[in-house]
Every structure is written in structure tokens, then in C-alpha cells.
Amino acid sequence: MGYEWDFGIVFRDFDLLMLGLLNTLKVTGLALLFGVPLGLFLALCRLYGAKLVSVPVGILIEFLRSTPPIAQLFWFFFAMPILFGVEIDPFEASVLTFSLQSSAFFAEVFRGGIVSIDDGQWEAAKAIGMDRNASLRRIILPQAVKRMIPAFLERAIELMKTTTLVSTISYADLLYQANSIAQSTYRSLEVFTIAAGIYFIVIFACSMGVRVLEHRLGKTGEMTQG
């Protein structure tokens, strides 16, 4: 006997799925808001800091990039209250974890973009009397950022998918809400089909935007050269 699909039951709780999507976007947005500037700071420390700074920063970046995000999430949520007596709720733990992890990935994007700029740009800036900070701020970074935009957007998309892990610490994101509805309605197939469809619509729209941007930047030669 075939399975009888019934999406009507699920759509009665569709507002909970939309609330979950909003919570997913909140974590993603805040992780980007904090992760991007922190990533720039880490990249500059790694590129131009003294060895006493650049080496530890490099180790930190590699550690954050190489360890599983769920391990980092569990550490902040479960270990911080025990080790430091700092109470942290699921939302705060989620934002902290993905801000730090994203900063490590963005640091490498920034570093790649900066080093891709021809040395002649630095020499030209020096020739007109600019110091390194002014050269970086007014000449190097504006060019590098244009090349980095697609990589930033791709990372943002990956970040949104990775945030599904926050459901493991009971943060009410889209996946958490879907699981709650599935348990109360016993319609797991319908619930997770709809949840997957929501993720697909949002992420596919973002991916198409990235492709369009990559195509336009590719025509102008502003993509990061490998």
C-alpha cells in the first residue's frame, strides 16, 4: 500500500517554519556582520603583523577552519558555563561560534584578495607619498574587495547551510522547527520535504545571484585570480 501524502497538516504550522527561517537568517546575518570585519583584522595581522602576532593568528585561523563547527558550537554552549561561569543561551552560542568560524574563512579570502593585487600598485602608492596604511585603505583594499565579492557570497551561502547545526543545542531555527512539527504531526516526510524546499528556494536564489555577479565581474577582469 502506497504512502498517502498530506501536506495540509503541515501547512497549518507553516508560520512556525517561517519563524524558524527568520531565526536561521538572524544567525547567518549576525555571523556575517561580526565575521567579516574580524576576518579582515585577522588577515591584516597575519600579513603585516610581527611574528609574535602573525604566527599565533595563523594558528588560530587554521584551528578554526580545521575543527568541526559542531565541536566549536558544543564547546561554547556547554564548556563556557563550566570553565568560566559565563551563562550563554543557544542564540548567543550560535552567533559566537559562526562569527568566529566565519572570520577564519573570511581572513583567508581577504588575504588572497590582497596578495592578488600587483606589487606595482604598492609601488605607485609609495611614489606619491602614501604610507602602507593609506595605500592599503585607499588603493589596495578597494580593488581587492571587488575580486573577493563572489567568494564572500559563496561563503555566506555555505554559512547558512552550516547553521542547521544550531538545532542540536535547541535553537529554534528552521530545522529545529521542522523537527518539532514532525514529532507532533507524525508527518516527517511532508515536514522535511517542505523544509528542504524552503532551504532550496533561499539558497538557490542566492547561488544564482552569485553566478550573475561572477559573470559580470569576470567580464571586467575583477575576479580573484587563482
N, C-alpha and C positions, 0 to 999 in steps of 0.2 A: 504494500500500500504506500502510495507516494506521500511525501510531506506536503501539508497544506499551509501555504504561506498566509500570514495575517499581519499586514503592516499597520492596520488600523489601531491595534492595541498600542503599538509603539508610538505612533504619531500623537497619541493623547498625551504623551510625556515629551513631546518634541521640544517644548520650552526648556526642559532640563538639559537636553543635548545642546541647545543654543547657549545656555548658561555655561556649560562645560567648554564649548568652543571659545566663548569670551574669556574664560579663565585661562585656557591654553594660549590665547593671543596676548593676554596680560603678562604671563610669564615670559613668553617669547619676546615681546616688545621691551620689557624691562631688562631682560638679559642682553638685548642688543644695545639699549640705552647706556648701560653700565659697561658692557663688554667691549664696545668699540673704542671709547677713549682710553680705557685701561689697556687694551691691546696696543694702541699707539704708544702709550707710555712705556710698556714693556719692550716694544720694538726699538724705540729710541735708546732705552737703557742697554739693550743687547748690542745695538750697532755702535753707539758712541760713548757708552759708559766706560769707566775704568774697569780693569779686570776684576777688581773687588766687587763691582756691581754687575758687570755683564755676565760673568760666569754663573753666579747664583741665579740670575734672572733666566739665563739659558736653561739651567737645570729645572727651574720652576716651570718654564714653558713646556719642556719636554715631558715633565711629570704630568702636568695637566692634560696634555694631548694624548699621553700613552696609557693612562689609567682609565678604567671603565667609568662612565658618568654615573652609573647606578652606585658604584662603590663610593664615589665622592658625595653623592646625594645622601646615602646612608650615614656617611661619616659626619656630615654637617648636622643632619637631623637627629641622630642617635648619640654621637660621641661628644658633640659640643656641650650639651647639658651636663654630661657626666664629668668631662675633663675640666670645663671652665665655669660650670654653673650658669651657663647662658641659656635661657629658655628660648626656643626658636620654633615657630609654627611651620606647618607644611609649605605655606606660600613663601615665607621668608627663606626657608631652606632651599626651595626650588629656585628662587631668583638668585640667591647667593651662589649656588652650585653652578648654574648655567651661565651666570655672568662671568665667573672665574674661568670655567672651561672654555667659553667662547673667546674670552680675552686672549687665551693662549693661541687659538687658531687665528684670530684676527691679528695678533702680533706677527705671525709668520706671513700673513697676507700683506701687512704693512711693510715688513722687512723686504719681501720680494718685490713689492712695488717701488720702494725707494732705491734698492740696488739696481733696478732695471733702468733707471734714468742714467743717461750717458754722462760720463765724467766731465765732458765738456760743459755741461750745464753748471756744474760747481765752479769750474774754472772761469766761466764767463761772469758768474755772480761775484766771484772774488775779484775779478778785474775791475768791476765797477764799484768796489769798496764795501761789499756786503760781507758780514761775518757769517759763520756757519749757521747760527740760529736763524738769522734773517734769510739766508739762502734757502734753508730748509722750509721755512714758513711761507715765503713768498714765491719761490720758484720750483723747488723740488716736489713738495707735497701736493700742490695743485695739479701737477702733471701726473704724479703717481696715483692720486685718488681716482682720476678718470680711468686709469688702467685697472684699478682694483675693484671697481663697482660690480662687475659680474661675479667676481669671486666672493665679494661680500654678500651679494644676494643669494648665491648658491649656499653659502654657509648659513644664512638666515633660514633657508628652506630646510636644511638638514637639522638646524636647531629646533624648528617646530616639530619635526618628526621625533627627535630625541626627547622632547618634553613629555612624551607619553609615559616616560618612566616615573613622573611625579605621582601617578596613580598608586604606586607602591607604598607611598607614605600618606595615602588618603587625602591628597589634594584633589579637589573636585574638578579636574579637567574633563575634557570630552570623553576620554577613555574610561575614567572613573565613573562618570555619569552613565555611560553606556553599560558598564558592568552592573551598576546598581539597578538600572531598569531591567536588564536581562534577568537578574535574580528575582525581581518582583513579578515579572510577567511570564517567566519561563519561555521567552521568545528570543533566545540568544542569536539565532540565525538572522532574524529580522533586525534586531537591535544593532548588531555589529556590521551588518550589511549597510544600514543607514549611516552608522558612524564612519565606516570606511568611505562611503560616498561623500560625506562632508569633508573628510580629510582630502580626498581626491580633488574635489572641486576647488578648495582653497589652495592646495599645493600645486595643482596643475596650472591654475591661473597665474600663480607666482612664477612657475617654471617658464611659462610662455612669455611672461614679461621679461625674464632674464634672457631668453633666446632672442627676443626682439632687440633688447639692449646690446647684447653681444654682437648681433648682426650690424647694428648701426655703428658701434664703436670699432668693429672690425674694418668697416669701410674707411674710417678716419685714421686708422693705424694707432688707436689709443688703447688697444688691448695690451695686457701684460704679456710681454714676450717671454717664452719659456726659458 
